[in-house]
Amino acid sequence: MIEKTLRAITPLDQLEGLKKRVLDHLDDLTKPRGSLGDLERLALQYCLVRQTDKPQIRKKRIYTFAGDHGIARSGQVSAYPPEVTYQMVLNMAGEKAGAAISVLCRNNGIESFVVDMGVNHDFSETQGLLRHKIQKGTEDFSVNKAMTHDDAVKAMGVGIALAQSSHESGVDLLGFGEMGIGNTTSASALYAALLPADVENVTGYGTGIDEPIRLKKIAKIREGLIQHERDLKDPLAALSALGGFEIAGMVGMILGACSVRLPLMVDGFIASAAALVACKMNSHVQDYLFFSHVSAERGFTVLCEKLNLKPILNLGLRLGEGTGCALAMPILESSIHLYNQMATFSSAHVSDKQ
């Protein structure tokens, strides 16, 4: 499934005719050329991903992938205990969901689902909760591989299937985020391995740890990178060694969405680690991705510099869950409204620039 999905992801730079039509239309809108700034860039990218000069965003959806991490059991990498993962999942799902992502989706017309990829808890049937548990959490990657190769592939398959089913059900804009105590540790390890970058420069304070715990976190990551050194040149092997089930699910969602040309909004630091893995698996992936916001987590600026990213928002966010996606989606949607609904110089009989 993964190889077939990767082969379906094609470059956007071959769409020169479409690009010209979209740019010509943007330039004909009743405004000084380029005056809508990044909104014009966003509209163009959306049109290229969808392969149309008549874009629509009618249905938006966000998945929050959840999983526990073995490295969190040491108590040396997070300010919160591992059981917070399942408690927050219950706060995100159900009719009275009160998590930040639930509130933002509810008030911005965005469908919201939580996906149990590897939470150490047995959930009952709950509205909005999708149960795709691979295992009850990963192994401690400072000692063993976090996931087996087969489990990582299985987790990616879940994400691919969810992306493709979203496309089939008429979703025009897809987003994703995560929940998992300890997952900034896995994300930092993936940044260090795949960018590559020094661990110190990509390891931050996560859920609000102090400096002594951050130093322990750095030491744990370095142990893991040494332990799995032979696996770090291949993105899938690095994901299996260091990542979480929720990160693998997000990698699959990225690849699945790109394969069916479904525009994808990427959340913050951990979600962008999944994007990094996917980009390493197929160099065309980045063209399909909208990065929602600049994460306040240390290391995100390193990623932006290395990949030349230009996220939509910069609000000091570091929550995760998909909250950045829920805030940035209306901005992308606004760019499409402007593209579709503004008058043109020719239609409004307004004189263009001399």
C-alpha positions in Angstrom: 0.0 0.0 0.0 2.8 2.5 0.9 4.7 2.1 -2.3 1.6 2.4 -4.4 0.6 5.6 -2.5 4.1 7.1 -2.9 4.0 6.5 -6.6 0.7 8.4 -6.9 2.2 11.6 -5.5 3.3 13.7 -8.5 5.1 17.0 -8.8 3.0 20.2 -9.1 5.6 22.2 -11.0 4.4 20.5 -14.2 1.1 22.4 -14.1 2.4 25.5 -15.8 -0.8 26.2 -17.8 -3.0 26.0 -14.7 -0.5 28.1 -12.7 -0.7 30.9 -15.4 -4.5 30.9 -15.5 -4.7 31.2 -11.7 -2.1 33.9 -11.5 -3.8 35.8 -14.4 -7.1 35.6 -12.5 -5.5 36.8 -9.2 -3.9 39.8 -11.1 -7.3 40.7 -12.7 -9.1 41.0 -9.3 -10.0 44.6 -8.4 -6.9 45.3 -6.2 -3.3 46.3 -6.8 -1.4 43.3 -8.0 0.0 41.2 -5.1 -1.8 43.3 -2.5 -3.4 40.3 -0.8 0.1 39.1 0.0 0.2 35.5 1.2 -3.5 35.0 0.6 -2.7 34.9 -3.1 0.1 32.4 -2.5 -2.3 30.2 -0.6 -5.0 30.4 -3.2 -2.5 29.5 -5.9 -1.2 26.5 -4.0 -4.7 25.2 -3.2 -5.6 25.5 -6.9 -2.5 23.6 -7.9 -3.1 20.8 -5.4 -6.7 20.4 -6.6 -5.7 20.9 -10.3 -8.4 23.4 -10.9 -8.9 27.1 -11.5 -12.4 26.9 -9.9 -11.6 25.9 -6.3 -14.1 25.3 -3.6 -13.8 24.6 0.1 -17.2 23.2 1.3 -16.1 20.6 3.9 -13.3 20.7 6.4 -12.1 17.9 8.7 -9.4 17.5 11.3 -8.1 14.2 12.8 -6.3 14.2 16.2 -4.1 11.1 16.4 -3.3 9.8 19.9 -0.8 7.4 21.3 1.3 6.7 24.3 5.1 6.6 24.4 7.3 4.2 26.2 10.0 6.8 26.8 7.5 8.8 29.0 7.3 6.0 31.5 10.8 7.0 32.8 9.3 10.2 34.1 12.2 12.2 32.8 10.8 13.8 29.6 7.4 15.3 30.5 5.8 17.5 33.1 2.7 15.2 33.0 2.2 11.5 33.7 1.4 9.1 30.8 -2.2 8.6 31.9 -3.0 12.2 30.8 -3.0 10.9 27.2 -6.1 8.8 27.6 -7.7 11.4 29.9 -7.3 14.1 27.2 -8.6 11.8 24.5 -11.8 11.5 26.5 -11.8 15.3 26.8 -11.6 15.6 23.0 -14.3 13.2 22.0 -18.0 12.9 22.9 -20.9 15.3 22.8 -19.5 17.5 25.6 -15.9 17.5 24.4 -14.1 20.4 26.1 -10.5 20.3 24.7 -9.2 23.3 22.7 -9.4 21.4 19.4 -13.0 20.5 20.2 -14.1 24.1 20.8 -12.3 25.5 17.8 -13.7 22.8 15.4 -17.2 23.2 16.8 -17.1 27.0 16.2 -15.4 27.0 12.8 -17.6 24.4 11.0 -14.9 21.7 11.0 -15.6 18.0 11.5 -13.4 16.6 14.3 -12.3 13.0 15.0 -9.9 11.6 17.5 -8.0 8.5 16.4 -6.7 6.0 19.0 -3.5 4.7 17.4 -1.8 3.4 20.5 -3.2 4.7 23.8 -2.6 2.6 26.9 -6.3 2.5 27.7 -9.4 0.5 26.6 -12.0 2.9 25.3 -15.7 2.2 25.1 -17.7 3.4 22.2 -17.5 7.2 22.2 -18.8 9.7 19.7 -16.0 11.1 17.5 -13.5 8.5 18.7 -12.1 6.1 16.1 -10.4 3.0 17.5 -7.4 1.8 15.4 -5.1 0.8 18.3 -1.9 -0.9 17.0 -0.4 -1.5 20.5 -0.9 0.0 23.9 2.0 2.5 23.5 5.4 2.2 22.0 8.6 0.9 23.6 11.2 3.2 25.2 13.2 4.2 22.1 16.3 5.0 24.3 16.5 1.2 24.9 14.6 -0.6 22.1 13.0 0.3 18.8 9.8 2.2 19.5 7.8 0.1 17.0 8.4 -2.9 14.8 8.6 -2.2 11.1 5.3 -4.0 10.6 3.5 -2.0 13.3 4.8 1.3 11.8 3.6 0.3 8.4 0.2 -0.8 9.8 -0.1 2.6 11.6 0.7 4.4 8.4 -1.9 2.3 6.6 -4.6 3.7 9.0 -3.6 7.3 8.1 -3.6 6.5 4.4 -7.1 4.9 4.6 -8.5 7.8 6.6 -7.2 10.4 4.1 -8.6 8.5 1.2 -12.0 8.0 2.8 -12.1 11.7 3.6 -11.5 12.4 -0.1 -14.3 10.0 -1.1 -16.7 11.6 1.4 -16.2 15.1 -0.1 -13.7 16.7 2.2 -12.0 19.6 0.5 -9.5 20.5 3.2 -8.0 18.1 5.7 -6.0 18.8 8.8 -4.4 16.7 11.5 -2.9 17.0 15.0 -1.9 14.8 17.9 -2.0 13.9 21.5 0.5 11.8 23.4 2.5 12.4 26.5 6.2 12.2 25.5 5.7 12.8 21.8 7.8 16.0 21.7 10.7 13.7 22.6 10.1 11.4 19.7 9.5 14.4 17.4 12.8 16.1 18.5 14.6 12.8 17.9 13.2 12.6 14.3 14.1 16.3 13.7 17.7 15.5 14.9 18.0 12.4 12.8 16.3 13.5 9.5 17.1 17.2 9.1 19.8 16.5 10.5 20.3 18.8 13.5 22.0 18.9 16.8 19.7 17.5 19.5 20.2 20.6 21.7 18.8 22.8 19.0 15.6 20.9 18.4 14.7 19.8 21.9 12.4 22.2 23.9 10.3 22.4 26.9 7.3 20.4 25.6 4.5 20.4 28.2 6.3 22.9 30.3 9.3 21.1 31.8 12.1 22.9 33.5 15.7 23.1 32.3 17.0 20.1 34.4 14.3 17.9 32.9 15.0 19.3 29.4 18.7 18.2 29.8 17.5 14.7 30.8 15.3 14.7 27.8 18.2 15.6 25.6 20.3 12.8 27.1 17.5 10.3 26.5 17.2 11.3 22.8 21.0 11.1 22.4 20.9 7.6 23.9 18.2 6.6 21.3 20.1 8.1 18.4 23.2 6.2 19.3 21.2 3.0 19.9 19.5 3.2 16.4 22.3 4.9 14.4 22.1 2.3 11.6 18.4 3.0 11.1 18.5 6.8 10.8 19.4 7.2 7.1 16.1 5.7 6.0 12.9 7.7 7.0 10.7 4.7 7.6 13.3 2.9 9.6 13.9 6.1 11.6 10.2 6.4 12.2 10.0 2.8 13.4 12.9 3.3 15.8 12.0 6.7 17.2 8.4 7.6 16.5 5.0 7.0 18.0 2.0 5.3 16.6 0.3 8.6 16.3 3.2 10.0 14.4 3.2 7.1 12.0 -0.6 7.6 11.5 0.0 11.2 10.6 2.7 10.2 8.1 0.2 7.9 6.5 -2.4 10.6 6.4 0.0 13.0 4.6 0.9 10.4 2.0 -2.7 9.4 1.5 -3.9 12.9 1.1 -1.2 13.8 -1.3 -1.9 10.7 -3.4 -5.5 11.9 -4.0 -4.7 15.6 -4.2 -6.5 16.5 -1.0 -5.0 19.8 0.4 -3.6 19.1 3.9 -3.1 21.5 6.8 -0.2 20.5 9.1 -0.4 21.4 12.8 2.7 22.2 15.0 5.9 20.7 16.2 5.0 17.0 16.4 2.7 17.0 13.3 5.6 18.7 11.4 7.9 15.8 12.4 5.5 13.5 10.6 5.6 15.9 7.7 9.4 15.7 7.7 9.3 11.9 7.5 6.8 12.0 4.6 8.9 14.6 2.8 11.9 12.4 3.1 9.9 9.5 1.7 8.8 11.5 -1.4 10.3 14.9 -2.3 7.1 16.1 -3.9 5.1 15.9 -0.7 6.0 19.4 0.6 4.2 21.1 -2.3 0.9 19.7 -1.1 1.2 20.9 2.5 0.0 24.0 4.2 1.8 24.6 7.5 -0.7 26.2 9.9 1.5 28.1 12.4 5.0 28.7 13.8 5.3 26.5 16.8 6.8 28.1 19.9 8.6 24.8 20.5 12.4 25.0 20.2 13.5 23.4 16.9 10.6 24.5 14.7 12.5 27.4 13.4 15.3 25.0 12.4 12.8 23.0 10.4 11.5 26.2 8.7 15.0 27.2 7.7 15.9 23.8 6.4 12.8 23.3 4.4 12.1 27.0 3.6 8.6 26.9 5.2 6.3 29.8 5.5 3.6 28.9 8.1 0.3 30.9 8.0 0.1 32.1 11.6 2.5 33.0 14.4 0.6 33.2 17.7 3.1 31.6 20.1 1.1 28.3 20.0 2.6 25.0 21.4 -0.5 23.0 22.3 -0.9 20.6 19.4 -4.1 18.6 19.1 -4.7 20.3 15.6 -5.5 23.7 17.2 -3.2 25.5 14.7 -5.0 23.8 11.8 -8.4 24.8 13.2 -7.3 28.5 13.4 -5.5 28.6 10.0 -8.2 26.8 7.9 -10.5 29.8 7.9 -7.7 31.9 6.6 -7.0 29.5 3.7 -10.8 29.4 3.1 -10.9 33.2 3.0 -8.2 33.2 0.3 -10.5 31.0 -1.8 -13.6 33.2 -1.2 -11.6 36.2 -2.4 -10.4 34.3 -5.4 -13.9 33.2 -6.3 -16.0 36.2 -5.3 -14.0 39.4 -5.9 -14.9 41.3 -9.0 -12.3 41.5 -11.8 -11.3 44.7 -13.5 -13.0 43.6 -16.7 -16.3 42.5 -15.0 -16.6 45.6 -12.8 -15.5 48.0 -15.5 -12.8 49.4 -13.3 -9.7 50.8 -15.0 -6.6 48.7 -14.4 -3.1 50.1 -13.7 -1.6 52.1 -16.5 
